[in-house]
Amino acid sequence: MCTSLTYRDAEGRVYFGRTLELTMDLPYQVVFVPRGMTLRSELEGRDPVDYEASHAFISVTMPGRIPTKDAPLTVGDFKPLEGMNEQGLTFSLLSYPAAGGADHGAHTTAAVLSASDLGSWALGRFATVAEVKAALADQPVMLEPLALLGGVESPFHYVVHDRSGDALVIEFQNGAMHLYDNPVGVMTNGPEFPWHLTNLDNYTYLSNVDKSGGAFGKYTARQPDSGIATAGLPASNTSVGRFVRAAFYSQFTEAADTPDAALRTLAHIMNNFDRPRGATIDYPGEGGGHMEVAGLSESTDKPYVTEYTCWTNLSDLDRTLFFVRTYRDLNYSSFDLAALASLDGPRILPLDRLEQSAAGATELLAAAKPG
């Protein structure tokens, strides 16, 4: 469930890609938040945190609650899963079932930020990873039970990237929030982030240089084609295997000469993590660790569950271009955050409106329902 990575072009400009995998389609919304909009994070029994969006941002979101007739959803109810602001800061939410720490912020009288609002808080207020890291030193954050997940405490960890290439991992473990600098620029799911870095020590032999010949006694072995350099990569779609593969492709893929070529290259990289339905399946009661979403799951008569890539995102941090491709599309829809910055209010666009649409989706979002 989820792979993210960074890629640099020949000039050192940074691009970001991520996939999101689940066993069902959910009501994802593309949300634009303009500069100057005030947002609120509320937790039961805690003082709310009010914050103003100093930077406009765009994000793919999920509703934080189930709407009712008397309480329809508003912009503040949509929680970013992936987003980018006009300063080139990105925020990503990835599955992390080991997350835990109900006592976060329990011993402070300060207003507490819900972890569900980390995305809008970071994207709306900050321009760099360093700023986010410094602010988190003073801002208590608490995981909360999520009704959409049947009351499970937020089973996620979070990644922030900026134009310089800096990256930060935010994890909650054993009652504490941990902030890790991410020198690889890659993230998947569990185990905890330091474990993934240690595991990379097992792959120091990796290289993109094919060794296509060798001698065994008097026999000279020859490869019939290229590609043997990837033989040492883990082949599974587990989070551990995907982390190593993502680090490999991020490190060794050729640096493109232009931003447009870089985006095409990044799209090719992300194709390595695109999972079709049925590639792996799990039968009921036999594990798999899939995320169940209360009240939102599709009805199905299939006797198994299968994770697939619901959508893939590409972000150009320098030009603030944001791209999304859903499972039912071959091409990406693009959003130009600079062109959206002049909008007079928020916009909300169902993600499925992008399917089979023209590649340029900026106008589609601009004309969407105001928040």
HELIX and SHEET records of a PDB file:
HELIX    1   1 VAL A   75  ASP A   77  5                                   3    
HELIX    2   2 ALA A  115  ASP A  117  5                                   3    
HELIX    3   3 LEU A  118  ARG A  125  1                                   8    
HELIX    4   4 VAL A  129  LEU A  136  1                                   8    
HELIX    5   5 ALA A  147  LEU A  149  5                                   3    
HELIX    6   6 PHE A  193  LEU A  200  1                                   8    
HELIX    7   7 ASP A  201  TYR A  203  5                                   3    
HELIX    8   8 ILE A  228  GLY A  232  5                                   5    
HELIX    9   9 SER A  239  PHE A  252  1                                  14    
HELIX   10  10 PRO A  259  ASN A  271  1                                  13    
HELIX   11  11 LEU A  337  LEU A  340  1                                   4    
HELIX   12  12 LEU A  351  LEU A  354  5                                   4    
HELIX   13  13 THR A  362  ALA A  366  1                                   5    
SHEET    1   A 5 THR A   3  ARG A   8  0                                        
SHEET    2   A 5 VAL A  14  LEU A  22 -1                                        
SHEET    3   A 5 TYR A 308  ASP A 316 -1                                        
SHEET    4   A 5 LEU A 321  THR A 326 -1                                        
SHEET    5   A 5 SER A 333  ASP A 336 -1                                        
SHEET    1   B 9 ALA A 176  ASP A 181  0                                        
SHEET    2   B 9 ALA A 167  GLN A 173 -1                                        
SHEET    3   B 9 PHE A 156  HIS A 161 -1                                        
SHEET    4   B 9 THR A  90  SER A  95 -1                                        
SHEET    5   B 9 PHE A  78  ASN A  85 -1                                        
SHEET    6   B 9 PHE A  57  PRO A  63 -1                                        
SHEET    7   B 9 GLN A  29  VAL A  33 -1                                        
SHEET    8   B 9 ARG A 347  PRO A 350 -1                                        
SHEET    9   B 9 LYS A 369  PRO A 370 -1                                        
SHEET    1   C 2 THR A  38  SER A  41  0                                        
SHEET    2   C 2 VAL A  49  GLU A  52 -1                                        
SHEET    1   D 2 LEU A 113  SER A 114  0                                        
SHEET    2   D 2 VAL A 141  MET A 142  1                                        
SHEET    1   E 2 PRO A 145  LEU A 146  0                                        
SHEET    2   E 2 VAL A 152  GLU A 153 -1                                        
SHEET    1   F 2 GLY A 213  PHE A 216  0                                        
SHEET    2   F 2 TYR A 219  ARG A 222 -1                                        
END                                                                             
